[in-house]
Amino acid sequence: PPWWYSWWAYCIYGFIILLIIRQYRRYLLNRAKLQTQVEIERMEKEKVEELDHMRSQFFANISHEFRTPLTLILGPLNIIIGKSTNEEQKGELSLVRRNAQRLQVLINQLLSLSRLESVQMKLKACPENLVRLTHVLVESFHSLAEDRKISLNFECEVEEFIVYIDALNYEQIINNLLS
């Protein structure tokens, strides 16, 4: 018989068929493994998105809960400042109002957190008098410094120094440094 009909040719044919079956099985297993991995990654992504959404909801809820009492504090405080005739008392109440307004700004930042997560945060730089802004921020920490028996002074050689900065971010940085 010709060589392609011989017993060793049939052995080679069988071996090739077994190799093809083995490779096809390996292909199917790898495909199933990849599909499983894709499904796991999709589920993990959904969990992360759900956690982000829950976190944003938590920040929004807690911010609203803080905002209401703060607004109820600021209203009467403004009335008391308007009625006060004692200048020293007026100055201290103004300090309390500035700090309450700062807290209100922080709460508003928490409320906008979910919007900031979806979009890149952009600086809103505008010309500001850095000396005046820093002086006001340092003043708000004088009572805390006095309570801790710390001497807190802000001295500057110039009255005005205009720079382009994002005032809210600068204020946050200075408050974090001073506190």
Helices and strands as residue ranges (DSSP letters): G 3-5, H 7-83, H 87-111, H 113-118, E 126-129, H 130-139, H 142-147, E 162-165, H 167-178
